[in-house]
Amino acid sequence: MGLSLDGLVSGLDTAALIDALMDVQSIPRALLKTKVDDKGVIITQLQSLNTSLQDLLTQAKKAAAPGALSAYRTTSSSDALTATAASGATPSTTDVVVDRVATAQTLVTAALSAWPDDPPVLTLVDAAGERVEITAASSSPADVARAINAAGAGVAATAVAAGTDASGAPLFRLQLSATETGTAGAFQLFRGDAAAVDAGTAVDVASETGAAVVATAADARLRLWAGTAAEQVVTSSTNTFTGLLPGVDVTVSRASPDPVTISVAVDDDARAKTAGDFVDRIATILKRIDNGSKATVGSSTGDTTTLGVFTGDSTVRALRHALADAVQHPVGGVSPSSIGISIDRYGVLSFDAERFKAAMAEDPAAVEKVFTGLSARVETTTTQYSDRYDGLLTARITGQQSEVSSLEEQIERWDVRLEQRRATLERTYARLETMLSQLQSQSAYLTSQLASLPTTSQGDS
């Protein structure tokens, strides 16, 4: 801070004078700051628009892919079975008999006060004959269960209280369950190491007195065309049969001796929604650009005209034209308006779901050709503008950010310059006050000297 005497001698409000002078000096800096703020708003809006374009690009890629308009609904005549249609499904009706659902093996050991071996050495043998040797830290139920769980052999163990023996000592059982359903999850548990299992001297825990296999590992099973010469049995290690029918997955929840009818039909509403959602996303971007490009004229003389954030931006204007062209120009000589996608004279994009459904009912292949061709053009346009490396809109954002950086550097230089100017003014006014003080002192001295001079009267000679 510079020295400030603030009118101690002159009586002037020097601080206010300096502030007023600095306000004038700061006008260029304020203009630069306003420009930075304005460009910051523009950059934010451009970035948001670019994000919307990238989302549109993702959707356009899906819409341009073969089968983008494939949509089917499934029904089941029983809650014992549910079906889900995916890409590749075809309209069909099939009867299925569910013989059983998939189950996971569960084994319970005999009631024991402590594991018979110390330290306990066990061997798990899976359905493929693979052996996993396990050694527990002690013969306590918790340690044995913990060792089995830590082995990662596809078997979960839990120590369960089983009362007391004749002497009152607590008993326990180990419950062991396969972590996967189906015969592939079947297992055997032996007391002894792998060598003892190979030698046939290891004890099969399930064969001990009091032990039991509570649930046997079993695959889910169903039959197609049951009771006919073409009857076909299908099994699955889980309760889901993937691709049981072309593009159709089936999940069973319980056995059903009565045939369950599965129906697959075209879902017109879902297909129209897929197309409508895509068109609506494009329409939203076009409307956003239009709203951001408007200039609001004052209602009366002298009012300020407010420009939109995209007003005069040639890149955004070109993007708007490119997107509009992509969705309104014919595809293979067929106008998108024939399938319900059209732009009116005001540039508003709309989707007619009923017209789209009618076109799909008449010629679904032709509709899909127009829709995927249109989507491919939208994909090309959005890539051209929103690519993170060389997209036109991306370059526009980068250019604006560079301008802001340049302006901020100018503002920093102005800050230094203004700080130096204020210091100069403070020194100047401080010197002024000092000089005035000195002049006042000299004036007072001269006045006192003059007053002390002898005076002569008219009577003196």
C-alpha positions in Angstrom: 0.0 0.0 0.0 1.2 3.5 -0.8 1.3 6.4 1.6 -2.1 8.1 2.0 -2.6 11.4 3.7 -6.2 11.8 2.4 -6.5 15.6 2.4 -5.0 16.3 5.8 -3.7 19.6 4.4 -5.6 20.3 1.3 -9.0 19.1 2.7 -9.5 17.1 -0.5 -11.0 13.6 -0.4 -7.9 12.2 -2.2 -9.0 8.5 -1.6 -12.3 9.2 -3.5 -10.4 11.1 -6.2 -8.0 8.2 -6.7 -10.9 5.7 -6.8 -12.7 7.8 -9.4 -9.5 8.0 -11.5 -8.9 4.3 -11.2 -12.5 3.6 -12.2 -11.8 5.4 -15.5 -8.5 3.6 -15.9 -10.1 0.2 -15.2 -12.7 0.5 -18.0 -10.6 -1.5 -20.5 -10.1 -4.2 -17.9 -13.8 -4.3 -17.1 -14.6 -4.7 -20.7 -12.2 -7.6 -21.0 -13.8 -9.3 -17.9 -17.2 -8.9 -19.4 -16.0 -10.5 -22.6 -14.6 -13.4 -20.6 -17.8 -13.9 -18.7 -19.8 -13.8 -22.0 -17.5 -16.4 -23.6 -17.7 -18.5 -20.5 -21.5 -18.8 -21.0 -21.0 -19.6 -24.7 -18.5 -22.3 -23.9 -20.7 -23.9 -21.3 -23.6 -24.0 -23.7 -21.4 -25.3 -26.5 -20.1 -28.0 -24.2 -23.6 -29.0 -23.1 -24.7 -29.1 -26.8 -21.6 -31.3 -27.6 -22.6 -33.7 -24.8 -26.1 -34.0 -26.2 -24.6 -34.7 -29.6 -22.4 -37.5 -28.2 -25.5 -39.0 -26.6 -27.3 -38.8 -29.9 -24.2 -40.4 -31.6 -24.5 -43.4 -29.2 -28.2 -43.8 -30.0 -27.6 -43.3 -33.7 -25.2 -46.2 -33.8 -27.8 -48.5 -32.2 -30.5 -47.2 -34.5 -28.3 -47.7 -37.6 -27.5 -51.3 -36.7 -29.4 -54.2 -38.4 -32.4 -55.2 -36.4 -32.7 -51.9 -34.6 -36.4 -52.0 -34.9 -36.8 -55.6 -33.9 -39.1 -55.7 -30.9 -41.2 -58.6 -29.7 -43.4 -59.3 -26.8 -43.8 -62.7 -25.2 -46.6 -64.3 -23.2 -46.9 -67.5 -21.1 -50.0 -69.4 -20.2 -48.5 -70.3 -16.8 -46.5 -68.6 -14.1 -44.3 -71.7 -14.1 -42.4 -70.2 -17.0 -41.5 -66.7 -18.3 -40.1 -65.9 -21.7 -38.0 -63.0 -22.9 -37.5 -62.0 -26.5 -34.4 -60.4 -27.8 -32.8 -59.7 -31.2 -33.3 -62.5 -33.7 -36.7 -63.6 -32.3 -39.5 -64.5 -34.7 -43.3 -64.7 -34.2 -44.2 -68.1 -33.0 -46.2 -70.2 -30.6 -44.8 -73.3 -28.8 -46.0 -75.6 -26.0 -43.5 -76.7 -23.3 -43.8 -79.2 -20.4 -41.6 -78.3 -17.4 -40.5 -81.6 -15.8 -38.3 -80.1 -13.1 -36.4 -77.0 -12.0 -32.6 -76.9 -11.4 -31.5 -77.6 -7.8 -28.2 -77.2 -6.0 -26.8 -80.1 -4.0 -27.0 -79.8 -0.2 -25.2 -82.1 2.2 -25.5 -82.3 6.0 -22.9 -84.2 8.0 -23.6 -86.4 11.0 -23.9 -84.7 14.4 -20.5 -84.3 15.9 -19.0 -82.7 19.0 -15.8 -82.1 17.2 -14.3 -83.0 13.8 -13.0 -86.6 14.1 -9.5 -85.7 12.7 -7.1 -83.1 14.2 -6.1 -81.2 12.2 -9.0 -81.8 9.9 -7.9 -82.7 6.4 -10.7 -82.9 3.8 -10.9 -83.4 0.1 -13.7 -81.9 -2.1 -14.3 -83.7 -5.4 -16.4 -81.9 -8.0 -18.6 -83.3 -10.7 -15.6 -83.3 -13.1 -13.5 -85.3 -10.7 -11.3 -82.3 -9.8 -9.9 -82.6 -6.2 -9.4 -79.7 -3.8 -7.5 -80.6 -0.6 -8.5 -78.6 2.5 -6.8 -78.3 5.9 -8.7 -76.6 8.7 -6.9 -74.7 11.5 -8.5 -76.8 14.2 -11.3 -79.3 14.7 -13.8 -76.6 15.8 -17.0 -76.3 13.6 -16.3 -72.7 12.8 -12.7 -73.4 11.6 -13.8 -76.4 9.5 -16.5 -74.3 7.8 -14.2 -71.4 7.4 -11.6 -73.5 5.6 -14.1 -75.0 3.2 -15.4 -71.5 2.3 -11.9 -70.2 1.8 -11.0 -73.0 -0.6 -13.2 -71.4 -3.3 -14.2 -74.9 -4.5 -17.8 -74.0 -5.3 -19.2 -75.2 -2.0 -20.5 -73.0 0.9 -20.3 -74.5 4.4 -22.1 -73.5 7.6 -21.8 -74.9 11.1 -25.3 -75.5 12.5 -26.0 -76.3 16.2 -27.4 -79.9 16.6 -28.3 -80.2 20.3 -26.2 -82.0 22.8 -24.9 -85.6 23.3 -25.6 -87.9 26.3 -23.0 -86.1 28.4 -24.3 -82.7 27.6 -21.6 -81.7 25.2 -22.8 -79.5 22.3 -23.2 -81.1 18.9 -23.0 -79.6 15.5 -23.5 -80.5 11.9 -21.9 -79.0 8.8 -24.3 -78.0 6.1 -22.6 -77.9 2.7 -24.3 -76.4 -0.3 -23.1 -76.1 -3.9 -22.9 -72.5 -5.0 -24.3 -73.4 -8.4 -27.4 -75.3 -9.4 -27.3 -78.3 -11.8 -25.4 -81.5 -12.0 -22.3 -79.5 -12.8 -22.3 -78.3 -9.2 -22.5 -81.8 -7.7 -19.7 -82.6 -5.2 -18.4 -85.2 -2.7 -16.7 -84.4 0.6 -14.1 -86.9 2.0 -12.3 -87.1 5.3 -8.7 -87.5 4.2 -6.3 -86.1 1.7 -6.4 -86.6 -2.1 -4.0 -89.6 -2.0 -6.4 -91.3 0.4 -9.3 -90.6 -1.9 -7.4 -92.1 -4.8 -6.5 -95.1 -2.7 -10.1 -95.6 -1.6 -9.3 -95.2 2.1 -10.9 -91.8 2.6 -14.3 -91.7 4.3 -17.2 -90.2 2.3 -18.8 -87.8 4.7 -22.3 -88.4 3.1 -22.1 -92.1 3.9 -21.5 -91.7 7.6 -24.4 -92.6 10.0 -26.6 -89.6 10.5 -25.4 -87.8 7.5 -27.8 -87.0 4.6 -27.9 -85.6 1.1 -30.8 -83.1 1.6 -31.0 -82.0 -2.0 -29.5 -83.7 -5.0 -27.9 -81.6 -7.8 -30.2 -81.6 -10.8 -30.5 -79.8 -14.1 -33.7 -78.1 -15.1 -35.5 -80.1 -17.6 -38.3 -79.4 -20.1 -39.8 -81.0 -23.1 -40.8 -79.5 -26.5 -43.6 -81.1 -28.5 -44.3 -83.5 -25.6 -46.2 -86.7 -26.4 -45.3 -86.6 -30.1 -42.7 -88.4 -32.1 -40.7 -85.2 -32.3 -40.6 -84.8 -28.5 -37.3 -83.2 -27.5 -35.8 -83.0 -24.0 -33.8 -79.9 -23.2 -31.8 -79.4 -20.0 -30.0 -76.5 -18.3 -27.8 -76.3 -15.3 -29.7 -73.1 -14.3 -33.4 -72.4 -14.5 -32.8 -70.3 -17.6 -32.8 -71.8 -21.1 -30.9 -69.4 -23.3 -32.0 -69.4 -26.9 -34.6 -72.1 -26.4 -36.3 -70.6 -29.4 -34.6 -68.3 -31.8 -34.0 -65.1 -29.9 -36.1 -66.2 -26.9 -34.8 -67.1 -23.4 -37.0 -69.1 -21.1 -36.9 -69.1 -17.3 -38.7 -71.8 -15.3 -39.8 -71.4 -11.6 -41.6 -74.7 -10.9 -42.5 -77.9 -12.5 -45.7 -78.0 -14.6 -47.0 -81.3 -15.9 -49.5 -79.4 -18.1 -48.1 -77.9 -21.3 -47.3 -74.2 -21.0 -47.9 -72.2 -24.2 -45.2 -69.6 -25.1 -46.2 -67.0 -27.7 -43.9 -64.5 -29.4 -45.4 -61.7 -31.4 -44.2 -58.4 -32.9 -44.5 -55.5 -30.5 -45.6 -52.6 -32.7 -45.7 -50.2 -29.8 -42.2 -50.9 -28.8 -40.9 -50.5 -32.4 -42.7 -47.2 -32.7 -41.3 -46.1 -29.3 -37.7 -46.9 -30.4 -38.1 -44.8 -33.5 -40.0 -42.0 -31.7 -37.4 -41.7 -28.9 -34.6 -41.4 -31.5 -36.5 -38.7 -33.5 -37.5 -36.8 -30.3 -33.8 -36.7 -29.3 -32.9 -35.1 -32.6 -35.9 -32.7 -32.4 -34.8 -31.6 -28.9 -31.3 -30.7 -30.2 -32.8 -28.8 -33.2 -35.2 -26.9 -30.9 -32.4 -26.1 -28.5 -30.3 -24.6 -31.3 -33.2 -22.6 -32.6 -33.9 -21.1 -29.1 -30.3 -20.3 -28.6 -30.1 -18.5 -31.9 -33.0 -16.1 -31.4 -32.4 -12.4 -30.9 -34.9 -10.8 -28.5 -35.8 -7.2 -29.7 -36.8 -4.7 -27.1 -40.5 -3.9 -26.9 -40.0 -0.2 -27.0 -37.6 2.4 -28.5 -34.3 2.4 -26.7 -34.7 -1.1 -25.2 -31.7 -3.4 -25.6 -31.8 -6.2 -28.1 -30.6 -9.5 -26.5 -28.8 -11.9 -28.6 -29.1 -15.7 -28.1 -26.0 -17.7 -27.0 -25.7 -19.3 -30.5 -26.7 -16.2 -32.5 -24.2 -15.6 -35.3 -22.3 -18.9 -34.6 -21.7 -20.4 -38.0 -20.6 -23.8 -36.7 -23.8 -24.3 -34.7 -25.9 -23.0 -37.7 -24.1 -25.5 -40.0 -24.8 -28.3 -37.5 -28.4 -27.4 -37.4 -28.7 -27.6 -41.2 -26.7 -30.9 -41.3 -29.0 -32.6 -38.8 -32.1 -31.4 -40.5 -30.8 -32.6 -43.9 -29.9 -36.0 -42.4 -33.5 -36.6 -41.2 -35.5 -35.1 -44.0 -33.7 -36.1 -47.2 -34.9 -39.3 -49.0 -33.2 -42.6 -48.3 -33.0 -44.7 -51.5 -35.6 -42.5 -53.1 -38.0 -42.9 -50.2 -38.9 -39.9 -48.1 -38.7 -40.3 -44.3 -42.1 -38.5 -44.2 -43.6 -41.7 -45.6 -42.8 -43.5 -42.3 -43.9 -40.6 -40.1 -40.7 -38.6 -39.8 -41.1 -35.0 -41.1 -40.0 -31.4 -40.7 -42.6 -28.7 -41.1 -42.1 -25.2 -42.7 -41.0 -23.8 -39.4 -38.2 -26.4 -39.1 -39.9 -28.4 -36.4 -39.1 -32.1 -36.5 -42.0 -34.5 -35.5 -42.8 -38.2 -35.4 -46.2 -39.7 -36.3 -46.4 -43.0 -34.4 -49.6 -44.1 -36.1 -48.2 -43.5 -39.6 -45.0 -45.3 -38.6 -47.0 -48.4 -37.4 -49.1 -48.4 -40.6 -45.9 -48.3 -42.7 -44.4 -51.1 -40.6 -47.5 -53.2 -41.1 -47.4 -52.7 -44.9 -43.6 -53.2 -45.5 -41.4 -53.6 -42.4 -38.3 -54.2 -44.5 -38.7 -50.9 -46.4 -39.4 -49.0 -43.2 -36.3 -50.4 -41.5 -34.2 -49.6 -44.6 -35.3 -45.9 -44.4 -34.9 -45.7 -40.7 -31.4 -47.3 -40.5 -30.3 -45.2 -43.5 -31.5 -42.0 -41.8 -29.8 -43.1 -38.6 -26.5 -43.8 -40.4 -26.6 -40.2 -41.7 -27.3 -38.8 -38.3 -24.3 -40.9 -37.0 -22.1 -39.4 -39.6 -23.2 -35.9 -38.8 -22.8 -36.2 -35.1 -19.4 -37.8 -35.5 -18.3 -35.0 -37.8 -19.2 -32.4 -35.2 -18.7 -34.0 -31.8 -15.6 -36.1 -32.3 -13.4 -35.5 -29.3 -10.3 -35.0 -31.4 -11.3 -33.3 -34.7 -15.0 -32.6 -34.4 -16.1 -29.2 -35.7 -18.0 -28.3 -32.6 -15.1 -29.6 -30.5 -12.8 -27.3 -32.4 -15.2 -24.4 -31.9 -15.1 -25.0 -28.1 -11.3 -25.3 -28.1 -11.1 -22.0 -30.0 -13.3 -20.2 -27.6 -11.3 -21.6 -24.6 -8.1 -20.3 -26.3 -9.6 -16.9 -26.6 -10.6 -16.9 -23.0 -7.1 -17.8 -22.0 -5.7 -15.0 -24.1 -8.2 -12.5 -22.5 -7.3 -13.7 -19.0 -3.7 -13.1 -19.7 -4.6 -9.5 -20.8 -6.6 -9.1 -17.6 -3.6 -10.2 -15.6 -1.4 -7.6 -17.3 -4.1 -5.0 -16.7 -4.2 -5.9 -13.0 -0.4 -5.3 -12.7 -0.7 -2.0 -14.7 -3.6 -0.7 -12.6 -1.9 -1.6 -9.4 1.1 0.4 -10.5 -1.1 3.3 -11.6 -2.8 3.4 -8.2 0.5 3.4 -6.4 1.7 6.3 -8.6 -1.5 8.3 -7.9 -1.2 7.6 -4.1 2.5 8.8 -4.2 1.5 11.9 -6.2 -1.2 13.0 -3.9 0.9 12.2 -0.9 3.6 14.5 -2.3 1.0 17.2 -3.0 -0.1 17.1 0.6 3.5 17.2 1.8 4.2 20.2 -0.4 1.1 22.0 0.7 2.1 21.4 4.3 5.5 22.9 3.6 4.0 25.9 1.9 1.6 26.4 4.8 4.5 26.3 7.2 6.5 28.8 5.1 3.5 31.1 4.9 2.9 30.9 8.6 6.6 31.6 9.2 6.6 34.7 6.9 3.4 35.9 8.5 4.9 35.7 11.9 8.1 37.4 10.7 6.1 40.2 9.2 4.1 40.6 12.3 7.3 41.0 14.4 8.7 43.9 12.3 8.7 47.3 14.2 6.0 49.7 13.1 6.3 53.6 12.8 3.6 56.1 13.6 3.0 59.5 11.8 4.2 61.4 14.8 7.6 59.9 14.7 10.3 61.8 12.9 
